[in-house]
Amino acid sequence: MILYNVTINIDDEVHDEWLSWMKEVHIPDVMNTGYFVENKICKILAESEGGVSYSIQYLCKSMDELENYQKEHAPRLQKEHTDKYAGRFAAFRTLLEVVHKQDK
């Protein structure tokens, strides 16, 4: 399994609107591509110099599926986010391989 993590810091002034938009529009759009099996929004608890930071996590079955998502859908979805919140956020992406997962 591959964990696609987007770490983002969003300005306080647009935080509430952004969080609602992420939950109601953006993340459902990402999930509707069919490449991911689950997602999480995690608030980063460390203090920041401004804004609020989050880790948005998407889990997919394989690197091939992630690469297909990145080719077919990511540019459009990232552009929608950038167009809506230009100058109001900073983001970076990290890919992680899940080597062990234990449920209860």
C-alpha positions in Angstrom: 0.0 0.0 0.0 1.1 3.5 -0.7 0.3 6.5 1.5 0.1 9.8 -0.5 0.4 12.6 2.1 -0.2 16.2 1.4 1.0 18.5 4.1 -0.6 21.9 3.9 -0.6 25.2 5.9 -3.7 27.3 5.3 -4.1 30.9 6.3 -6.3 31.5 9.4 -8.5 33.9 7.4 -9.7 31.2 5.0 -9.3 28.2 7.3 -12.9 27.4 8.0 -14.0 27.8 4.4 -11.1 25.7 3.2 -11.7 22.9 5.6 -15.4 22.7 4.6 -14.4 22.8 0.9 -11.8 20.0 1.5 -14.4 17.8 3.2 -17.3 18.5 0.9 -15.7 19.0 -2.5 -12.0 18.3 -3.0 -11.5 15.1 -1.1 -14.7 13.5 -2.5 -13.4 14.5 -6.0 -10.0 12.8 -5.3 -11.8 9.7 -3.9 -14.1 9.6 -6.9 -11.1 9.0 -9.2 -11.2 5.5 -7.9 -7.5 5.3 -7.1 -7.7 5.5 -3.4 -9.2 3.2 -0.8 -9.3 5.6 2.2 -8.4 9.1 3.3 -7.8 11.0 6.5 -7.5 14.7 7.5 -5.1 15.1 10.4 -4.5 18.4 12.1 -0.9 18.9 12.9 -0.6 19.9 16.6 2.8 21.6 16.5 2.7 25.4 16.8 3.2 27.2 13.5 4.2 30.8 12.7 0.8 31.4 11.2 -2.1 29.5 9.7 -3.1 26.0 10.6 -1.3 22.9 9.3 -2.8 19.6 8.2 -1.7 16.2 6.9 -4.2 15.0 4.2 -3.6 11.3 3.7 -4.8 9.1 0.9 -4.1 5.3 0.8 -3.8 3.5 -2.6 -3.1 -0.1 -3.4 0.0 0.3 -5.6 2.6 2.7 -6.9 1.2 2.1 -10.4 -2.2 3.3 -9.3 -0.7 6.4 -7.7 1.3 7.2 -10.8 -1.9 6.8 -12.9 -3.7 9.2 -10.6 -0.8 11.7 -10.8 -0.9 11.6 -14.6 -4.7 11.5 -15.1 -6.2 13.6 -12.3 -3.7 15.3 -10.0 -2.9 18.3 -12.3 -6.6 19.3 -12.6 -7.4 18.8 -8.9 -4.3 20.6 -7.7 -5.1 23.5 -10.1 -8.6 23.8 -8.7 -7.1 24.1 -5.2 -4.5 26.6 -6.3 -7.0 28.7 -8.2 -9.3 28.8 -5.2 -6.7 29.5 -2.5 -3.8 31.1 -4.4 -1.4 32.8 -2.0 -3.3 31.5 1.0 -1.5 28.2 1.5 1.8 26.3 1.3 1.9 22.6 0.6 4.3 19.7 -0.1 3.7 16.1 -0.9 5.3 12.9 0.5 5.0 9.3 -0.7 5.3 6.6 1.9 5.2 2.8 1.6 3.1 1.1 4.3 5.2 -1.8 5.5 2.9 -2.8 8.4 -0.6 -2.1 9.4 -2.3 -3.7 12.4 -5.9 -3.3 13.2 -7.4 -3.9 16.6 
